[in-house]
């Protein structure tokens, strides 16, 4: 039987991925409400997104479009956050950003239409977003504890994942710019090969740095000037093959020096204005 889902890795070859093309909700987003730098230009955003999808196709990924309209959800283009997909089915999260509530159930419907089982759904006071959930390896999930993911969320994730043999490691995040901004765990780290991570060290908690070093990771450092242009937000489409936002030449050169092949995409509207990079724009459904 051919496996249709399962993504307990950040780097295994990307086979199936869920995306959402920018719609009127994104193009009409109020920058103050959504914490964007300015209002996106919808036509340009759609063109950028189309080119980004073409890049995913070039790497052989099957791209599935999220069909729901979601008129009040500008951030819905960032499909990475409402869910994760394990080898045993999807886990439906609960967004820490109140404006994004409802995206979780909408993605659950997509999975149901694809025949992907729902392994667990976060309930009650639990909060967790995909941007805080980083697969260090297939049996280790790092979970950022901050404004978007809380201890109850981690507790419920642990309850769902322990039977799968997965260890959930909490990683305490910095205050940074406060609750209105978006500091996810993956705001300052991406894993791009089985033993390579690209990181912005000033925001890296020491115990997590030590864990990565103990596991033999090589850390590619992002300079200060490229943190704000999402230098650490890099999507691996296979081990050592990755996609990142253009305009981060130092980080790109350092990744290439570490043995990675790098492609870039233009994301003035879909990324720089809206605080979401290549990883945020994708929800891997199947890797391997």
ZAFI-547803 format. One record per residue (C-alpha): residue number from 1; residue in three letters; x, y, z. Coordinates in pm, whole numbers, plus 50000, padded with zeros to 5 digits. Layout:
// ZAFI-547803
+-------+------+-------+-------+-------+
: bavex : palo :     x :     y :     z :
+-------+------+-------+-------+-------+
:   NUM :  ala :     X :     Y :     Z :
...
+-------+------+-------+-------+-------+
// end
This chain:
// ZAFI-547803
+-------+------+-------+-------+-------+
: bavex : palo :     x :     y :     z :
+-------+------+-------+-------+-------+
:     1 :  unk : 50000 : 50000 : 50000 :
:     2 :  unk : 50140 : 50339 : 49900 :
:     3 :  unk : 50178 : 50578 : 50192 :
:     4 :  unk : 49986 : 50902 : 50137 :
:     5 :  unk : 50075 : 51093 : 50451 :
:     6 :  unk : 50342 : 51125 : 50719 :
:     7 :  unk : 50590 : 51406 : 50776 :
:     8 :  unk : 50798 : 51351 : 51089 :
:     9 :  unk : 51098 : 51525 : 50937 :
:    10 :  unk : 51201 : 51871 : 50824 :
:    11 :  unk : 51431 : 51741 : 50550 :
:    12 :  unk : 51309 : 51411 : 50401 :
:    13 :  unk : 51211 : 51454 : 50033 :
:    14 :  unk : 50895 : 51663 : 50010 :
:    15 :  unk : 50634 : 51460 : 49821 :
:    16 :  unk : 50297 : 51618 : 49903 :
:    17 :  unk : 50238 : 51968 : 50038 :
:    18 :  unk : 49934 : 52184 : 50118 :
:    19 :  unk : 49935 : 52551 : 50016 :
:    20 :  unk : 49677 : 52830 : 50003 :
:    21 :  unk : 49684 : 53086 : 49725 :
:    22 :  unk : 49641 : 53448 : 49847 :
:    23 :  unk : 49279 : 53562 : 49822 :
:    24 :  unk : 49087 : 53883 : 49884 :
:    25 :  unk : 49126 : 53827 : 50260 :
:    26 :  unk : 49502 : 53862 : 50224 :
:    27 :  unk : 49493 : 54149 : 49975 :
:    28 :  unk : 49254 : 54353 : 50192 :
:    29 :  unk : 49424 : 54281 : 50524 :
:    30 :  unk : 49453 : 54579 : 50758 :
:    31 :  unk : 49825 : 54601 : 50844 :
:    32 :  unk : 49761 : 54717 : 51201 :
:    33 :  unk : 49516 : 54435 : 51274 :
:    34 :  unk : 49733 : 54162 : 51122 :
:    35 :  unk : 50073 : 54303 : 51221 :
:    36 :  unk : 50184 : 54337 : 50856 :
:    37 :  unk : 50436 : 54600 : 50755 :
:    38 :  unk : 50190 : 54735 : 50494 :
:    39 :  unk : 49886 : 54619 : 50298 :
:    40 :  unk : 49974 : 54349 : 50043 :
:    41 :  unk : 49913 : 54398 : 49672 :
:    42 :  unk : 49692 : 54099 : 49589 :
:    43 :  unk : 49780 : 54066 : 49220 :
:    44 :  unk : 50153 : 54074 : 49294 :
:    45 :  unk : 50108 : 53840 : 49592 :
:    46 :  unk : 49927 : 53587 : 49373 :
:    47 :  unk : 50201 : 53605 : 49109 :
:    48 :  unk : 50469 : 53553 : 49375 :
:    49 :  unk : 50277 : 53259 : 49519 :
:    50 :  unk : 50230 : 53102 : 49174 :
:    51 :  unk : 50605 : 53125 : 49113 :
:    52 :  unk : 50674 : 52975 : 49455 :
:    53 :  unk : 50444 : 52681 : 49375 :
:    54 :  unk : 50622 : 52631 : 49043 :
:    55 :  unk : 50946 : 52602 : 49238 :
:    56 :  unk : 50792 : 52332 : 49459 :
:    57 :  unk : 50677 : 52150 : 49145 :
:    58 :  unk : 51029 : 52164 : 49003 :
:    59 :  unk : 51147 : 51964 : 49302 :
:    60 :  unk : 50883 : 51701 : 49229 :
:    61 :  unk : 50638 : 51787 : 49505 :
:    62 :  unk : 50267 : 51731 : 49453 :
:    63 :  unk : 50100 : 52059 : 49549 :
:    64 :  unk : 49747 : 52050 : 49692 :
:    65 :  unk : 49556 : 52376 : 49715 :
:    66 :  unk : 49351 : 52449 : 50026 :
:    67 :  unk : 49007 : 52517 : 49877 :
:    68 :  unk : 48829 : 52707 : 50158 :
:    69 :  unk : 48758 : 53078 : 50098 :
:    70 :  unk : 48806 : 53190 : 50462 :
:    71 :  unk : 48721 : 53559 : 50397 :
:    72 :  unk : 48823 : 53680 : 50744 :
:    73 :  unk : 49154 : 53494 : 50765 :
:    74 :  unk : 49437 : 53686 : 50599 :
:    75 :  unk : 49701 : 53459 : 50756 :
:    76 :  unk : 49545 : 53144 : 50612 :
:    77 :  unk : 49807 : 53148 : 50334 :
:    78 :  unk : 50050 : 53030 : 50602 :
:    79 :  unk : 49929 : 52670 : 50596 :
:    80 :  unk : 50214 : 52547 : 50814 :
:    81 :  unk : 50059 : 52660 : 51141 :
:    82 :  unk : 49712 : 52506 : 51205 :
:    83 :  unk : 49818 : 52137 : 51197 :
:    84 :  unk : 50101 : 51888 : 51178 :
:    85 :  unk : 50095 : 51553 : 50999 :
:    86 :  unk : 50250 : 51249 : 51166 :
:    87 :  unk : 50303 : 50898 : 51032 :
:    88 :  unk : 49975 : 50800 : 51200 :
:    89 :  unk : 49762 : 51096 : 51090 :
:    90 :  unk : 49711 : 51467 : 51140 :
:    91 :  unk : 49713 : 51652 : 51470 :
:    92 :  unk : 49475 : 51949 : 51468 :
:    93 :  unk : 49632 : 52227 : 51670 :
:    94 :  unk : 49477 : 52531 : 51840 :
:    95 :  unk : 49609 : 52868 : 51728 :
:    96 :  unk : 49761 : 53105 : 51978 :
:    97 :  unk : 49672 : 53403 : 51757 :
:    98 :  unk : 49296 : 53453 : 51813 :
:    99 :  unk : 49243 : 53601 : 51464 :
:   100 :  unk : 49354 : 53269 : 51316 :
:   101 :  unk : 49104 : 53050 : 51500 :
:   102 :  unk : 48899 : 52851 : 51252 :
:   103 :  unk : 49191 : 52766 : 51026 :
:   104 :  unk : 49240 : 52445 : 51222 :
:   105 :  unk : 48895 : 52302 : 51144 :
:   106 :  unk : 48925 : 52411 : 50780 :
:   107 :  unk : 49246 : 52214 : 50740 :
:   108 :  unk : 49091 : 51915 : 50917 :
:   109 :  unk : 48826 : 51909 : 50643 :
:   110 :  unk : 49097 : 51905 : 50377 :
:   111 :  unk : 49257 : 51602 : 50543 :
:   112 :  unk : 48924 : 51425 : 50570 :
:   113 :  unk : 48867 : 51482 : 50197 :
:   114 :  unk : 49209 : 51327 : 50129 :
:   115 :  unk : 49143 : 51026 : 50349 :
:   116 :  unk : 49402 : 51127 : 50607 :
:   117 :  unk : 49299 : 51022 : 50960 :
:   118 :  unk : 49289 : 51270 : 51247 :
:   119 :  unk : 49519 : 51137 : 51517 :
:   120 :  unk : 49435 : 51403 : 51777 :
:   121 :  unk : 49278 : 51747 : 51822 :
:   122 :  unk : 49396 : 51993 : 52085 :
:   123 :  unk : 49121 : 52090 : 52330 :
:   124 :  unk : 49046 : 52331 : 52612 :
:   125 :  unk : 49323 : 52574 : 52705 :
:   126 :  unk : 49585 : 52405 : 52487 :
:   127 :  unk : 49763 : 52630 : 52236 :
:   128 :  unk : 50009 : 52524 : 51970 :
:   129 :  unk : 50108 : 52649 : 51625 :
:   130 :  unk : 50305 : 52464 : 51361 :
:   131 :  unk : 50571 : 52733 : 51350 :
:   132 :  unk : 50669 : 52631 : 51702 :
:   133 :  unk : 50698 : 52259 : 51620 :
:   134 :  unk : 51031 : 52149 : 51474 :
:   135 :  unk : 51123 : 51787 : 51396 :
:   136 :  unk : 51484 : 51749 : 51514 :
:   137 :  unk : 51460 : 51393 : 51384 :
:   138 :  unk : 51175 : 51148 : 51326 :
:   139 :  unk : 51146 : 51069 : 51697 :
:   140 :  unk : 51214 : 51414 : 51846 :
:   141 :  unk : 50980 : 51712 : 51820 :
:   142 :  unk : 51102 : 52043 : 51963 :
:   143 :  unk : 50814 : 52261 : 52081 :
:   144 :  unk : 50865 : 52634 : 52133 :
:   145 :  unk : 50698 : 52769 : 52447 :
:   146 :  unk : 50596 : 53130 : 52389 :
:   147 :  unk : 50294 : 53344 : 52307 :
:   148 :  unk : 50161 : 53098 : 52045 :
:   149 :  unk : 50225 : 52761 : 52212 :
:   150 :  unk : 50172 : 52691 : 52584 :
:   151 :  unk : 50247 : 52416 : 52836 :
:   152 :  unk : 49900 : 52262 : 52802 :
:   153 :  unk : 49949 : 52245 : 52427 :
:   154 :  unk : 50280 : 52065 : 52477 :
:   155 :  unk : 50118 : 51831 : 52732 :
:   156 :  unk : 49844 : 51732 : 52489 :
:   157 :  unk : 50093 : 51694 : 52204 :
:   158 :  unk : 50303 : 51468 : 52423 :
:   159 :  unk : 49995 : 51259 : 52498 :
:   160 :  unk : 49930 : 51211 : 52126 :
:   161 :  unk : 50292 : 51152 : 52025 :
:   162 :  unk : 50432 : 50937 : 52307 :
:   163 :  unk : 50248 : 50626 : 52176 :
:   164 :  unk : 50430 : 50685 : 51845 :
:   165 :  unk : 50765 : 50677 : 52025 :
:   166 :  unk : 50815 : 51052 : 51979 :
:   167 :  unk : 50981 : 51265 : 52248 :
:   168 :  unk : 50849 : 51621 : 52277 :
:   169 :  unk : 51120 : 51864 : 52395 :
:   170 :  unk : 50998 : 52205 : 52524 :
:   171 :  unk : 51205 : 52505 : 52416 :
:   172 :  unk : 51139 : 52829 : 52606 :
:   173 :  unk : 51125 : 53129 : 52371 :
:   174 :  unk : 51229 : 53489 : 52427 :
:   175 :  unk : 50984 : 53779 : 52475 :
:   176 :  unk : 51141 : 53954 : 52173 :
:   177 :  unk : 50880 : 54208 : 52045 :
:   178 :  unk : 50595 : 54087 : 52264 :
:   179 :  unk : 50261 : 53912 : 52218 :
:   180 :  unk : 50147 : 54104 : 51909 :
:   181 :  unk : 50450 : 54006 : 51703 :
:   182 :  unk : 50509 : 53654 : 51582 :
:   183 :  unk : 50815 : 53485 : 51727 :
:   184 :  unk : 50789 : 53115 : 51655 :
:   185 :  unk : 51060 : 52862 : 51726 :
:   186 :  unk : 51113 : 52849 : 51350 :
:   187 :  unk : 51157 : 53226 : 51337 :
:   188 :  unk : 51520 : 53163 : 51431 :
:   189 :  unk : 51596 : 52808 : 51318 :
:   190 :  unk : 51538 : 52580 : 51022 :
:   191 :  unk : 51678 : 52231 : 50979 :
:   192 :  unk : 51801 : 52189 : 50623 :
:   193 :  unk : 51987 : 51855 : 50633 :
:   194 :  unk : 52004 : 51564 : 50874 :
:   195 :  unk : 52286 : 51739 : 51061 :
:   196 :  unk : 52268 : 52101 : 50943 :
:   197 :  unk : 52054 : 52382 : 51085 :
:   198 :  unk : 52044 : 52749 : 50987 :
:   199 :  unk : 52010 : 52961 : 51301 :
:   200 :  unk : 51996 : 53315 : 51436 :
:   201 :  unk : 52198 : 53260 : 51751 :
:   202 :  unk : 52097 : 53569 : 51956 :
:   203 :  unk : 51748 : 53420 : 52000 :
:   204 :  unk : 51863 : 53060 : 52050 :
:   205 :  unk : 51804 : 52927 : 52405 :
:   206 :  unk : 52123 : 52777 : 52544 :
:   207 :  unk : 51974 : 52435 : 52638 :
:   208 :  unk : 51840 : 52392 : 52283 :
:   209 :  unk : 52175 : 52497 : 52135 :
:   210 :  unk : 52339 : 52236 : 52356 :
:   211 :  unk : 52091 : 51968 : 52247 :
:   212 :  unk : 52166 : 52033 : 51881 :
:   213 :  unk : 52541 : 52035 : 51938 :
:   214 :  unk : 52517 : 51709 : 52138 :
:   215 :  unk : 52338 : 51552 : 51841 :
:   216 :  unk : 52611 : 51654 : 51604 :
:   217 :  unk : 52441 : 51942 : 51422 :
:   218 :  unk : 52646 : 52194 : 51228 :
:   219 :  unk : 52497 : 52542 : 51274 :
:   220 :  unk : 52492 : 52790 : 50986 :
:   221 :  unk : 52472 : 53137 : 51140 :
:   222 :  unk : 52241 : 53411 : 51010 :
:   223 :  unk : 52387 : 53763 : 51045 :
:   224 :  unk : 52191 : 54033 : 51229 :
:   225 :  unk : 52098 : 54219 : 50911 :
:   226 :  unk : 51937 : 53909 : 50755 :
:   227 :  unk : 51726 : 53803 : 51052 :
:   228 :  unk : 51457 : 54061 : 50973 :
:   229 :  unk : 51448 : 53947 : 50608 :
:   230 :  unk : 51382 : 53589 : 50721 :
:   231 :  unk : 51727 : 53448 : 50668 :
:   232 :  unk : 51654 : 53166 : 50917 :
:   233 :  unk : 51324 : 53068 : 50746 :
:   234 :  unk : 51444 : 52803 : 50501 :
:   235 :  unk : 51238 : 52517 : 50358 :
:   236 :  unk : 51422 : 52191 : 50289 :
:   237 :  unk : 51266 : 52002 : 49997 :
:   238 :  unk : 51519 : 51720 : 50039 :
:   239 :  unk : 51831 : 51676 : 50253 :
:   240 :  unk : 52062 : 51964 : 50168 :
:   241 :  unk : 51825 : 52108 : 49904 :
:   242 :  unk : 51635 : 52415 : 50014 :
:   243 :  unk : 51427 : 52719 : 49924 :
:   244 :  unk : 51468 : 53056 : 50092 :
:   245 :  unk : 51353 : 53414 : 50045 :
:   246 :  unk : 51571 : 53615 : 49808 :
:   247 :  unk : 51771 : 53904 : 49951 :
:   248 :  unk : 51972 : 53707 : 50208 :
:   249 :  unk : 52306 : 53666 : 50026 :
:   250 :  unk : 52525 : 53607 : 50330 :
:   251 :  unk : 52304 : 53331 : 50469 :
:   252 :  unk : 52274 : 53177 : 50123 :
:   253 :  unk : 52651 : 53175 : 50077 :
:   254 :  unk : 52700 : 53018 : 50420 :
:   255 :  unk : 52443 : 52748 : 50341 :
:   256 :  unk : 52615 : 52672 : 50014 :
:   257 :  unk : 52952 : 52657 : 50192 :
:   258 :  unk : 52792 : 52399 : 50426 :
:   259 :  unk : 52707 : 52185 : 50122 :
:   260 :  unk : 52347 : 52291 : 50059 :
:   261 :  unk : 52193 : 52365 : 49719 :
:   262 :  unk : 51981 : 52681 : 49751 :
:   263 :  unk : 51699 : 52818 : 49538 :
:   264 :  unk : 51535 : 53152 : 49617 :
:   265 :  unk : 51188 : 53296 : 49562 :
:   266 :  unk : 51059 : 53652 : 49544 :
:   267 :  unk : 50832 : 53722 : 49841 :
:   268 :  unk : 50794 : 54098 : 49885 :
:   269 :  unk : 50418 : 54065 : 49931 :
:   270 :  unk : 50364 : 53710 : 50059 :
:   271 :  unk : 50657 : 53704 : 50301 :
:   272 :  unk : 50821 : 54034 : 50390 :
:   273 :  unk : 50495 : 54224 : 50444 :
:   274 :  unk : 50326 : 53944 : 50636 :
:   275 :  unk : 50598 : 53785 : 50853 :
:   276 :  unk : 50590 : 53442 : 50687 :
:   277 :  unk : 50865 : 53269 : 50491 :
:   278 :  unk : 50899 : 52959 : 50275 :
:   279 :  unk : 50831 : 52718 : 50561 :
:   280 :  unk : 50523 : 52911 : 50673 :
:   281 :  unk : 50370 : 52895 : 50325 :
:   282 :  unk : 50375 : 52515 : 50323 :
:   283 :  unk : 50221 : 52234 : 50525 :
:   284 :  unk : 50405 : 51914 : 50435 :
:   285 :  unk : 50164 : 51620 : 50419 :
:   286 :  unk : 50408 : 51354 : 50300 :
:   287 :  unk : 50786 : 51343 : 50324 :
:   288 :  unk : 51009 : 51044 : 50267 :
+-------+------+-------+-------+-------+
// end
